[in-house]
Amino acid sequence: MSLQIMKLAIAAVTTTTVTASPTVSRFFYAATATTTGAATLTIDAADFFGDTGGAATALPALATDNSYYNVYINGVLQMGGLSTYTPGATGVGSLAITVPAGSSVLTGSPIVLEVVNFAPDSDTDVQT
């Protein structure tokens, strides 16, 4: 008998369940002064308040490859390149908004920061 490759002949049913559980944090701020461009409006973590109305103590870290943040001014979603997000507590955590020349953020304008982190999980079941 000649040499031959021996291999297993198995029929399997594979079921994979994937979940992506988001954690959404929203932070609110009302501009205390008018910022006219070209300028940068920097908001410290302690200047925000949360969904419950209490003062924010820190801005959450962004999960690598599983998160994003949005910035709204007067209820309008802003372009991503206009803001820089730094997670952390007072003095470290902040949101910096670049106000382009010819634009302004008026006193009292509501600014909303929305941070979304996902905790993906998967479970695979193989039955033979």
N, C-alpha and C positions, 0 to 999 in steps of 0.2 A: 504494500500500500504506500502511495506517495504521501509526502508531507502536506498538511492542509491547515488552514487557520480555523481554529475552533472559536466560535462566538456564541453568546447567549441569545436566545430568541425569546424576548419578553415583550408582552403587550402591556402597556401602562396607560393609565388615565391620570393626567396631571391637572390639578385645579389650583390656581393662584388667586388669592384675594389681596387686593391692594387698597389701603386706606390712606388718605392724606388729611389728617386732622389739623385744621387751621386754628391758630390762636391769634385773635385780632385785638389790638390795643389802639385806642384812639386818644389823642391828646389835643387840647383846645387852648387857644391863645387869642386875645384881642389886642391888636397893635396899639401901643401906648403913645406912639408918635408917628407922624408921616415920614416915610422913607422914600426919598426921590432918587432915581437912578442917575448915573451909575453908582450904585452903593450896595452894601451887603447888610441885610437885616439878620442878626444872630439872636436866637431865642434859647436861653439856658433851660435845662431840664426843669428847674424849680419854677420857672415862669409859666409852665403849662399846668392845666388841671385836667383830670381824667373824666371818664364817663359818669362817675358818681358825683362830680363837682369838687372832690377833694384835690388838694395840691399833689402834683406829681413829684415823686422823689427821685426817680431815675427813668431813663429811656431804655427800653429793652434792646439786648443784642440782636443782631440779625443772624439767623441760622444760615450757615454757608450753603449756597446753592438751593435753599429752600425758604426764601423769604423775599419780601419787597416792602417798600414804603411808598406812600402817596402823600402829596401835599396839596391842599385845597386853600385858595384864598378867595374870600367872598363866595364860597360854594363852587368855585371853578377849579377843576383839576389842572395843576400846573405841569409844565414840561419837566421831565426828569433831570435835565442838565442844569436847571436853575437852582437846585438845592443840594446841600451836603448834609448827610445825617451822621451824627457821632453818638453812639450809645454810651450810657453811663449815668452817674449821679450828678448832682449839682456841681457846677464848676468844670465838669468833664463832658457830660451829655449835652448835646445841643443840636439845633437845626439852623443852618445858615442858608438864607435865601438870597440869591443874587438878583438884585432889581436892576434890569437893563436901563440904559439911557433912554429917556423919553417915557419911562413908566414910573409908577409910584404905588406904594401901599399906604393907604390913608389911615389916619388915626381911627381906631375902633373897628378896623377891618378884621373879621374873624379868620383865623388861620387854623386849619385842622391838619394834624399829622396822624396818618393811619399807618400802623406797622402790622404786617401780617407775617407770621412764622408758621411753617408747616412742619408737622412731625409725621413723615411718611413711615408706613409699616407694611410689610407683606408677609403672607403666610402661604406656603406651598405644600400641597398634599399630593403625594404620589402613591397610587394604588396599583398593584400588579395583579 
